[in-house]
Amino acid sequence: MTSRAEAVGWAVGALVLVALAVPWFMWGSDAVAAGLPVWVWWHVGWLCLASLFFWAFTRRAWGLGIEEVSTRG
């Protein structure tokens, strides 16, 4: 079972993934690296980071906030 602090940590991590998924700070940039625009490399790196985050989440906190309800009878 995870603690409340850990649940908040996972939520903050998810919000960071969402907030920085679109590289708004690179809009209008013409920078190129290895023949591709830098924003393409941003997405490649971001997808790798998101994959690692989700992998860690499935191993550590899958089902966070879901608890078994006992039957009353």
mmCIF file as gemmi writes it, N, C-alpha and C atoms, coordinates in Angstrom:
data_model
loop_
_atom_site.group_PDB
_atom_site.id
_atom_site.type_symbol
_atom_site.label_atom_id
_atom_site.label_alt_id
_atom_site.label_comp_id
_atom_site.label_asym_id
_atom_site.label_entity_id
_atom_site.label_seq_id
_atom_site.pdbx_PDB_ins_code
_atom_site.Cartn_x
_atom_site.Cartn_y
_atom_site.Cartn_z
_atom_site.occupancy
_atom_site.B_iso_or_equiv
_atom_site.pdbx_formal_charge
_atom_site.auth_seq_id
_atom_site.auth_asym_id
_atom_site.pdbx_PDB_model_num
ATOM 1 N N . MET Axp A 1 ? 0.834 -1.181 0 1 0 ? 1 A 1
ATOM 2 C CA . MET Axp A 1 ? 0 0 0 1 0 ? 1 A 1
ATOM 3 C C . MET Axp A 1 ? 0.878 1.243 0 1 0 ? 1 A 1
ATOM 4 N N . THR Axp A 2 ? 0.46 2.236 -0.687 1 0 ? 2 A 1
ATOM 5 C CA . THR Axp A 2 ? 1.245 3.455 -0.784 1 0 ? 2 A 1
ATOM 6 C C . THR Axp A 2 ? 0.778 4.496 0.224 1 0 ? 2 A 1
ATOM 7 N N . SER Axp A 3 ? 1.692 5.342 0.619 1 0 ? 3 A 1
ATOM 8 C CA . SER Axp A 3 ? 1.357 6.401 1.56 1 0 ? 3 A 1
ATOM 9 C C . SER Axp A 3 ? 0.735 7.581 0.818 1 0 ? 3 A 1
ATOM 10 N N . ARG Axp A 4 ? 0.184 8.488 1.58 1 0 ? 4 A 1
ATOM 11 C CA . ARG Axp A 4 ? -0.42 9.684 0.985 1 0 ? 4 A 1
ATOM 12 C C . ARG Axp A 4 ? 0.648 10.532 0.282 1 0 ? 4 A 1
ATOM 13 N N . ALA Axp A 5 ? 1.815 10.632 0.89 1 0 ? 5 A 1
ATOM 14 C CA . ALA Axp A 5 ? 2.898 11.406 0.276 1 0 ? 5 A 1
ATOM 15 C C . ALA Axp A 5 ? 3.311 10.803 -1.062 1 0 ? 5 A 1
ATOM 16 N N . GLU Axp A 6 ? 3.344 9.493 -1.131 1 0 ? 6 A 1
ATOM 17 C CA . GLU Axp A 6 ? 3.705 8.838 -2.392 1 0 ? 6 A 1
ATOM 18 C C . GLU Axp A 6 ? 2.625 9.07 -3.441 1 0 ? 6 A 1
ATOM 19 N N . ALA Axp A 7 ? 1.367 9.033 -3.028 1 0 ? 7 A 1
ATOM 20 C CA . ALA Axp A 7 ? 0.269 9.295 -3.963 1 0 ? 7 A 1
ATOM 21 C C . ALA Axp A 7 ? 0.364 10.715 -4.516 1 0 ? 7 A 1
ATOM 22 N N . VAL Axp A 8 ? 0.698 11.669 -3.664 1 0 ? 8 A 1
ATOM 23 C CA . VAL Axp A 8 ? 0.867 13.049 -4.117 1 0 ? 8 A 1
ATOM 24 C C . VAL Axp A 8 ? 2.056 13.133 -5.073 1 0 ? 8 A 1
ATOM 25 N N . GLY Axp A 9 ? 3.119 12.412 -4.788 1 0 ? 9 A 1
ATOM 26 C CA . GLY Axp A 9 ? 4.286 12.395 -5.667 1 0 ? 9 A 1
ATOM 27 C C . GLY Axp A 9 ? 3.95 11.871 -7.055 1 0 ? 9 A 1
ATOM 28 N N . TRP Axp A 10 ? 3.174 10.796 -7.125 1 0 ? 10 A 1
ATOM 29 C CA . TRP Axp A 10 ? 2.763 10.26 -8.423 1 0 ? 10 A 1
ATOM 30 C C . TRP Axp A 10 ? 1.881 11.264 -9.16 1 0 ? 10 A 1
ATOM 31 N N . ALA Axp A 11 ? 1.004 11.938 -8.439 1 0 ? 11 A 1
ATOM 32 C CA . ALA Axp A 11 ? 0.128 12.936 -9.062 1 0 ? 11 A 1
ATOM 33 C C . ALA Axp A 11 ? 0.947 14.103 -9.612 1 0 ? 11 A 1
ATOM 34 N N . VAL Axp A 12 ? 1.914 14.572 -8.855 1 0 ? 12 A 1
ATOM 35 C CA . VAL Axp A 12 ? 2.772 15.663 -9.319 1 0 ? 12 A 1
ATOM 36 C C . VAL Axp A 12 ? 3.565 15.225 -10.546 1 0 ? 12 A 1
ATOM 37 N N . GLY Axp A 13 ? 4.087 14.008 -10.515 1 0 ? 13 A 1
ATOM 38 C CA . GLY Axp A 13 ? 4.812 13.484 -11.677 1 0 ? 13 A 1
ATOM 39 C C . GLY Axp A 13 ? 3.941 13.427 -12.919 1 0 ? 13 A 1
ATOM 40 N N . ALA Axp A 14 ? 2.703 12.998 -12.76 1 0 ? 14 A 1
ATOM 41 C CA . ALA Axp A 14 ? 1.781 12.934 -13.892 1 0 ? 14 A 1
ATOM 42 C C . ALA Axp A 14 ? 1.474 14.331 -14.424 1 0 ? 14 A 1
ATOM 43 N N . LEU Axp A 15 ? 1.291 15.279 -13.526 1 0 ? 15 A 1
ATOM 44 C CA . LEU Axp A 15 ? 1.027 16.655 -13.964 1 0 ? 15 A 1
ATOM 45 C C . LEU Axp A 15 ? 2.211 17.247 -14.716 1 0 ? 15 A 1
ATOM 46 N N . VAL Axp A 16 ? 3.414 16.941 -14.276 1 0 ? 16 A 1
ATOM 47 C CA . VAL Axp A 16 ? 4.611 17.417 -14.981 1 0 ? 16 A 1
ATOM 48 C C . VAL Axp A 16 ? 4.683 16.795 -16.375 1 0 ? 16 A 1
ATOM 49 N N . LEU Axp A 17 ? 4.375 15.505 -16.475 1 0 ? 17 A 1
ATOM 50 C CA . LEU Axp A 17 ? 4.364 14.858 -17.792 1 0 ? 17 A 1
ATOM 51 C C . LEU Axp A 17 ? 3.38 15.53 -18.731 1 0 ? 17 A 1
ATOM 52 N N . VAL Axp A 18 ? 2.207 15.852 -18.223 1 0 ? 18 A 1
ATOM 53 C CA . VAL Axp A 18 ? 1.187 16.493 -19.049 1 0 ? 18 A 1
ATOM 54 C C . VAL Axp A 18 ? 1.6 17.921 -19.406 1 0 ? 18 A 1
ATOM 55 N N . ALA Axp A 19 ? 2.084 18.668 -18.418 1 0 ? 19 A 1
ATOM 56 C CA . ALA Axp A 19 ? 2.397 20.083 -18.628 1 0 ? 19 A 1
ATOM 57 C C . ALA Axp A 19 ? 3.532 20.291 -19.634 1 0 ? 19 A 1
ATOM 58 N N . LEU Axp A 20 ? 4.505 19.407 -19.645 1 0 ? 20 A 1
ATOM 59 C CA . LEU Axp A 20 ? 5.654 19.593 -20.531 1 0 ? 20 A 1
ATOM 60 C C . LEU Axp A 20 ? 5.613 18.707 -21.772 1 0 ? 20 A 1
ATOM 61 N N . ALA Axp A 21 ? 4.49 18.067 -22.021 1 0 ? 21 A 1
ATOM 62 C CA . ALA Axp A 21 ? 4.373 17.205 -23.202 1 0 ? 21 A 1
ATOM 63 C C . ALA Axp A 21 ? 4.461 18.016 -24.488 1 0 ? 21 A 1
ATOM 64 N N . VAL Axp A 22 ? 3.91 19.206 -24.479 1 0 ? 22 A 1
ATOM 65 C CA . VAL Axp A 22 ? 3.986 20.087 -25.642 1 0 ? 22 A 1
ATOM 66 C C . VAL Axp A 22 ? 5.078 21.107 -25.377 1 0 ? 22 A 1
ATOM 67 N N . PRO Axp A 23 ? 6.119 21.126 -26.194 1 0 ? 23 A 1
ATOM 68 C CA . PRO Axp A 23 ? 7.237 22.054 -25.951 1 0 ? 23 A 1
ATOM 69 C C . PRO Axp A 23 ? 6.903 23.478 -26.399 1 0 ? 23 A 1
ATOM 70 N N . TRP Axp A 24 ? 6.009 24.133 -25.673 1 0 ? 24 A 1
ATOM 71 C CA . TRP Axp A 24 ? 5.576 25.481 -26.038 1 0 ? 24 A 1
ATOM 72 C C . TRP Axp A 24 ? 6.735 26.464 -26.068 1 0 ? 24 A 1
ATOM 73 N N . PHE Axp A 25 ? 7.764 26.216 -25.274 1 0 ? 25 A 1
ATOM 74 C CA . PHE Axp A 25 ? 8.909 27.112 -25.226 1 0 ? 25 A 1
ATOM 75 C C . PHE Axp A 25 ? 9.795 26.976 -26.464 1 0 ? 25 A 1
ATOM 76 N N . MET Axp A 26 ? 9.528 25.968 -27.319 1 0 ? 26 A 1
ATOM 77 C CA . MET Axp A 26 ? 10.304 25.787 -28.547 1 0 ? 26 A 1
ATOM 78 C C . MET Axp A 26 ? 9.559 26.289 -29.779 1 0 ? 26 A 1
ATOM 79 N N . TRP Axp A 27 ? 8.36 26.822 -29.595 1 0 ? 27 A 1
ATOM 80 C CA . TRP Axp A 27 ? 7.598 27.298 -30.741 1 0 ? 27 A 1
ATOM 81 C C . TRP Axp A 27 ? 8.36 28.399 -31.45 1 0 ? 27 A 1
ATOM 82 N N . GLY Axp A 28 ? 8.441 28.283 -32.733 1 0 ? 28 A 1
ATOM 83 C CA . GLY Axp A 28 ? 9.136 29.283 -33.533 1 0 ? 28 A 1
ATOM 84 C C . GLY Axp A 28 ? 10.636 29.047 -33.65 1 0 ? 28 A 1
ATOM 85 N N . SER Axp A 29 ? 11.133 27.994 -33.021 1 0 ? 29 A 1
ATOM 86 C CA . SER Axp A 29 ? 12.557 27.706 -33.072 1 0 ? 29 A 1
ATOM 87 C C . SER Axp A 29 ? 12.893 26.97 -34.372 1 0 ? 29 A 1
ATOM 88 N N . ASP Axp A 30 ? 13.971 27.406 -35.009 1 0 ? 30 A 1
ATOM 89 C CA . ASP Axp A 30 ? 14.424 26.757 -36.234 1 0 ? 30 A 1
ATOM 90 C C . ASP Axp A 30 ? 15.638 25.864 -35.998 1 0 ? 30 A 1
ATOM 91 N N . ALA Axp A 31 ? 15.935 25.592 -34.735 1 0 ? 31 A 1
ATOM 92 C CA . ALA Axp A 31 ? 17.12 24.802 -34.401 1 0 ? 31 A 1
ATOM 93 C C . ALA Axp A 31 ? 16.987 23.375 -34.939 1 0 ? 31 A 1
ATOM 94 N N . VAL Axp A 32 ? 18.115 22.862 -35.442 1 0 ? 32 A 1
ATOM 95 C CA . VAL Axp A 32 ? 18.164 21.515 -36.014 1 0 ? 32 A 1
ATOM 96 C C . VAL Axp A 32 ? 19.324 20.766 -35.377 1 0 ? 32 A 1
ATOM 97 N N . ALA Axp A 33 ? 19.086 19.502 -35.051 1 0 ? 33 A 1
ATOM 98 C CA . ALA Axp A 33 ? 20.145 18.638 -34.512 1 0 ? 33 A 1
ATOM 99 C C . ALA Axp A 33 ? 20.055 17.29 -35.215 1 0 ? 33 A 1
ATOM 100 N N . ALA Axp A 34 ? 21.173 16.821 -35.742 1 0 ? 34 A 1
ATOM 101 C CA . ALA Axp A 34 ? 21.244 15.543 -36.456 1 0 ? 34 A 1
ATOM 102 C C . ALA Axp A 34 ? 20.217 15.462 -37.588 1 0 ? 34 A 1
ATOM 103 N N . GLY Axp A 35 ? 19.966 16.597 -38.229 1 0 ? 35 A 1
ATOM 104 C CA . GLY Axp A 35 ? 19.084 16.614 -39.385 1 0 ? 35 A 1
ATOM 105 C C . GLY Axp A 35 ? 17.605 16.722 -39.08 1 0 ? 35 A 1
ATOM 106 N N . LEU Axp A 36 ? 17.237 16.769 -37.818 1 0 ? 36 A 1
ATOM 107 C CA . LEU Axp A 36 ? 15.831 16.888 -37.435 1 0 ? 36 A 1
ATOM 108 C C . LEU Axp A 36 ? 15.634 18.105 -36.539 1 0 ? 36 A 1
ATOM 109 N N . PRO Axp A 37 ? 14.449 18.705 -36.598 1 0 ? 37 A 1
ATOM 110 C CA . PRO Axp A 37 ? 14.181 19.826 -35.696 1 0 ? 37 A 1
ATOM 111 C C . PRO Axp A 37 ? 14.313 19.398 -34.228 1 0 ? 37 A 1
ATOM 112 N N . VAL Axp A 38 ? 14.753 20.331 -33.4 1 0 ? 38 A 1
ATOM 113 C CA . VAL Axp A 38 ? 14.966 20.022 -31.991 1 0 ? 38 A 1
ATOM 114 C C . VAL Axp A 38 ? 13.67 19.583 -31.313 1 0 ? 38 A 1
ATOM 115 N N . TRP Axp A 39 ? 12.532 20.141 -31.746 1 0 ? 39 A 1
ATOM 116 C CA . TRP Axp A 39 ? 11.273 19.756 -31.111 1 0 ? 39 A 1
ATOM 117 C C . TRP Axp A 39 ? 10.947 18.277 -31.353 1 0 ? 39 A 1
ATOM 118 N N . VAL Axp A 40 ? 11.422 17.722 -32.46 1 0 ? 40 A 1
ATOM 119 C CA . VAL Axp A 40 ? 11.223 16.282 -32.696 1 0 ? 40 A 1
ATOM 120 C C . VAL Axp A 40 ? 12.021 15.478 -31.666 1 0 ? 40 A 1
ATOM 121 N N . TRP Axp A 41 ? 13.262 15.901 -31.425 1 0 ? 41 A 1
ATOM 122 C CA . TRP Axp A 41 ? 14.08 15.226 -30.406 1 0 ? 41 A 1
ATOM 123 C C . TRP Axp A 41 ? 13.457 15.382 -29.023 1 0 ? 41 A 1
ATOM 124 N N . TRP Axp A 42 ? 12.84 16.553 -28.768 1 0 ? 42 A 1
ATOM 125 C CA . TRP Axp A 42 ? 12.142 16.748 -27.491 1 0 ? 42 A 1
ATOM 126 C C . TRP Axp A 42 ? 11.064 15.67 -27.333 1 0 ? 42 A 1
ATOM 127 N N . HIS Axp A 43 ? 10.273 15.449 -28.361 1 0 ? 43 A 1
ATOM 128 C CA . HIS Axp A 43 ? 9.201 14.456 -28.283 1 0 ? 43 A 1
ATOM 129 C C . HIS Axp A 43 ? 9.752 13.039 -28.115 1 0 ? 43 A 1
ATOM 130 N N . VAL Axp A 44 ? 10.823 12.727 -28.796 1 0 ? 44 A 1
ATOM 131 C CA . VAL Axp A 44 ? 11.436 11.404 -28.65 1 0 ? 44 A 1
ATOM 132 C C . VAL Axp A 44 ? 11.892 11.2 -27.203 1 0 ? 44 A 1
ATOM 133 N N . GLY Axp A 45 ? 12.602 12.172 -26.669 1 0 ? 45 A 1
ATOM 134 C CA . GLY Axp A 45 ? 13.048 12.084 -25.277 1 0 ? 45 A 1
ATOM 135 C C . GLY Axp A 45 ? 11.893 12.058 -24.299 1 0 ? 45 A 1
ATOM 136 N N . TRP Axp A 46 ? 10.89 12.87 -24.57 1 0 ? 46 A 1
ATOM 137 C CA . TRP Axp A 46 ? 9.734 12.937 -23.672 1 0 ? 46 A 1
ATOM 138 C C . TRP Axp A 46 ? 8.96 11.622 -23.677 1 0 ? 46 A 1
ATOM 139 N N . LEU Axp A 47 ? 8.822 10.997 -24.83 1 0 ? 47 A 1
ATOM 140 C CA . LEU Axp A 47 ? 8.142 9.711 -24.9 1 0 ? 47 A 1
ATOM 141 C C . LEU Axp A 47 ? 8.926 8.634 -24.149 1 0 ? 47 A 1
ATOM 142 N N . CYS Axp A 48 ? 10.236 8.676 -24.229 1 0 ? 48 A 1
ATOM 143 C CA . CYS Axp A 48 ? 11.056 7.73 -23.452 1 0 ? 48 A 1
ATOM 144 C C . CYS Axp A 48 ? 10.867 7.966 -21.958 1 0 ? 48 A 1
ATOM 145 N N . LEU Axp A 49 ? 10.899 9.228 -21.538 1 0 ? 49 A 1
ATOM 146 C CA . LEU Axp A 49 ? 10.693 9.555 -20.127 1 0 ? 49 A 1
ATOM 147 C C . LEU Axp A 49 ? 9.307 9.13 -19.654 1 0 ? 49 A 1
ATOM 148 N N . ALA Axp A 50 ? 8.279 9.404 -20.461 1 0 ? 50 A 1
ATOM 149 C CA . ALA Axp A 50 ? 6.916 9.024 -20.1 1 0 ? 50 A 1
ATOM 150 C C . ALA Axp A 50 ? 6.789 7.501 -20.006 1 0 ? 50 A 1
ATOM 151 N N . SER Axp A 51 ? 7.447 6.786 -20.905 1 0 ? 51 A 1
ATOM 152 C CA . SER Axp A 51 ? 7.415 5.32 -20.853 1 0 ? 51 A 1
ATOM 153 C C . SER Axp A 51 ? 8.023 4.794 -19.562 1 0 ? 51 A 1
ATOM 154 N N . LEU Axp A 52 ? 9.16 5.368 -19.165 1 0 ? 52 A 1
ATOM 155 C CA . LEU Axp A 52 ? 9.789 4.959 -17.901 1 0 ? 52 A 1
ATOM 156 C C . LEU Axp A 52 ? 8.916 5.292 -16.702 1 0 ? 52 A 1
ATOM 157 N N . PHE Axp A 53 ? 8.299 6.462 -16.733 1 0 ? 53 A 1
ATOM 158 C CA . PHE Axp A 53 ? 7.404 6.867 -15.648 1 0 ? 53 A 1
ATOM 159 C C . PHE Axp A 53 ? 6.23 5.89 -15.519 1 0 ? 53 A 1
ATOM 160 N N . PHE Axp A 54 ? 5.59 5.591 -16.629 1 0 ? 54 A 1
ATOM 161 C CA . PHE Axp A 54 ? 4.443 4.682 -16.593 1 0 ? 54 A 1
ATOM 162 C C . PHE Axp A 54 ? 4.86 3.26 -16.216 1 0 ? 54 A 1
ATOM 163 N N . TRP Axp A 55 ? 6.024 2.827 -16.657 1 0 ? 55 A 1
ATOM 164 C CA . TRP Axp A 55 ? 6.526 1.516 -16.264 1 0 ? 55 A 1
ATOM 165 C C . TRP Axp A 55 ? 6.711 1.463 -14.744 1 0 ? 55 A 1
ATOM 166 N N . ALA Axp A 56 ? 7.344 2.504 -14.186 1 0 ? 56 A 1
ATOM 167 C CA . ALA Axp A 56 ? 7.545 2.554 -12.732 1 0 ? 56 A 1
ATOM 168 C C . ALA Axp A 56 ? 6.214 2.608 -12.004 1 0 ? 56 A 1
ATOM 169 N N . PHE Axp A 57 ? 5.259 3.34 -12.55 1 0 ? 57 A 1
ATOM 170 C CA . PHE Axp A 57 ? 3.94 3.421 -11.925 1 0 ? 57 A 1
ATOM 171 C C . PHE Axp A 57 ? 3.257 2.057 -11.897 1 0 ? 57 A 1
ATOM 172 N N . THR Axp A 58 ? 3.33 1.303 -12.992 1 0 ? 58 A 1
ATOM 173 C CA . THR Axp A 58 ? 2.68 -0.005 -13.013 1 0 ? 58 A 1
ATOM 174 C C . THR Axp A 58 ? 3.33 -0.97 -12.043 1 0 ? 58 A 1
ATOM 175 N N . ARG Axp A 59 ? 4.626 -0.827 -11.82 1 0 ? 59 A 1
ATOM 176 C CA . ARG Axp A 59 ? 5.328 -1.707 -10.875 1 0 ? 59 A 1
ATOM 177 C C . ARG Axp A 59 ? 5.093 -1.32 -9.426 1 0 ? 59 A 1
ATOM 178 N N . ARG Axp A 60 ? 4.92 -0.04 -9.163 1 0 ? 60 A 1
ATOM 179 C CA . ARG Axp A 60 ? 4.884 0.437 -7.783 1 0 ? 60 A 1
ATOM 180 C C . ARG Axp A 60 ? 3.479 0.792 -7.278 1 0 ? 60 A 1
ATOM 181 N N . ALA Axp A 61 ? 2.684 1.457 -8.106 1 0 ? 61 A 1
ATOM 182 C CA . ALA Axp A 61 ? 1.454 2.057 -7.575 1 0 ? 61 A 1
ATOM 183 C C . ALA Axp A 61 ? 0.208 1.791 -8.414 1 0 ? 61 A 1
ATOM 184 N N . TRP Axp A 62 ? 0.219 0.741 -9.206 1 0 ? 62 A 1
ATOM 185 C CA . TRP Axp A 62 ? -0.964 0.442 -10.017 1 0 ? 62 A 1
ATOM 186 C C . TRP Axp A 62 ? -2.147 0.181 -9.094 1 0 ? 62 A 1
ATOM 187 N N . GLY Axp A 63 ? -3.266 0.816 -9.362 1 0 ? 63 A 1
ATOM 188 C CA . GLY Axp A 63 ? -4.452 0.667 -8.529 1 0 ? 63 A 1
ATOM 189 C C . GLY Axp A 63 ? -4.477 1.646 -7.37 1 0 ? 63 A 1
ATOM 190 N N . LEU Axp A 64 ? -3.651 2.658 -7.429 1 0 ? 64 A 1
ATOM 191 C CA . LEU Axp A 64 ? -3.573 3.665 -6.378 1 0 ? 64 A 1
ATOM 192 C C . LEU Axp A 64 ? -4.937 4.31 -6.169 1 0 ? 64 A 1
ATOM 193 N N . GLY Axp A 65 ? -5.396 4.315 -4.957 1 0 ? 65 A 1
ATOM 194 C CA . GLY Axp A 65 ? -6.692 4.904 -4.636 1 0 ? 65 A 1
ATOM 195 C C . GLY Axp A 65 ? -7.856 3.959 -4.83 1 0 ? 65 A 1
ATOM 196 N N . ILE Axp A 66 ? -7.586 2.754 -5.264 1 0 ? 66 A 1
ATOM 197 C CA . ILE Axp A 66 ? -8.646 1.761 -5.441 1 0 ? 66 A 1
ATOM 198 C C . ILE Axp A 66 ? -8.556 0.787 -4.283 1 0 ? 66 A 1
ATOM 199 N N . GLU Axp A 67 ? -9.61 0.722 -3.548 1 0 ? 67 A 1
ATOM 200 C CA . GLU Axp A 67 ? -9.626 -0.16 -2.386 1 0 ? 67 A 1
ATOM 201 C C . GLU Axp A 67 ? -10.797 -1.122 -2.494 1 0 ? 67 A 1
ATOM 202 N N . GLU Axp A 68 ? -10.631 -2.266 -1.912 1 0 ? 68 A 1
ATOM 203 C CA . GLU Axp A 68 ? -11.679 -3.258 -1.929 1 0 ? 68 A 1
ATOM 204 C C . GLU Axp A 68 ? -12.77 -2.863 -0.957 1 0 ? 68 A 1
ATOM 205 N N . VAL Axp A 69 ? -14.015 -2.967 -1.393 1 0 ? 69 A 1
ATOM 206 C CA . VAL Axp A 69 ? -15.147 -2.622 -0.557 1 0 ? 69 A 1
ATOM 207 C C . VAL Axp A 69 ? -15.699 -3.909 0.031 1 0 ? 69 A 1
ATOM 208 N N . SER Axp A 70 ? -15.839 -3.923 1.329 1 0 ? 70 A 1
ATOM 209 C CA . SER Axp A 70 ? -16.375 -5.122 1.968 1 0 ? 70 A 1
ATOM 210 C C . SER Axp A 70 ? -17.894 -5.118 1.831 1 0 ? 70 A 1
ATOM 211 N N . THR Axp A 71 ? -18.443 -6.314 1.72 1 0 ? 71 A 1
ATOM 212 C CA . THR Axp A 71 ? -19.893 -6.426 1.614 1 0 ? 71 A 1
ATOM 213 C C . THR Axp A 71 ? -20.515 -6.364 2.991 1 0 ? 71 A 1
ATOM 214 N N . ARG Axp A 72 ? -21.635 -5.722 3.056 1 0 ? 72 A 1
ATOM 215 C CA . ARG Axp A 72 ? -22.344 -5.626 4.344 1 0 ? 72 A 1
ATOM 216 C C . ARG Axp A 72 ? -23.486 -6.639 4.317 1 0 ? 72 A 1
ATOM 217 N N . GLY Axp A 73 ? -23.64 -7.279 5.395 1 0 ? 73 A 1
ATOM 218 C CA . GLY Axp A 73 ? -24.722 -8.252 5.357 1 0 ? 73 A 1
ATOM 219 C C . GLY Axp A 73 ? -25.03 -8.733 6.656 1 0 ? 73 A 1
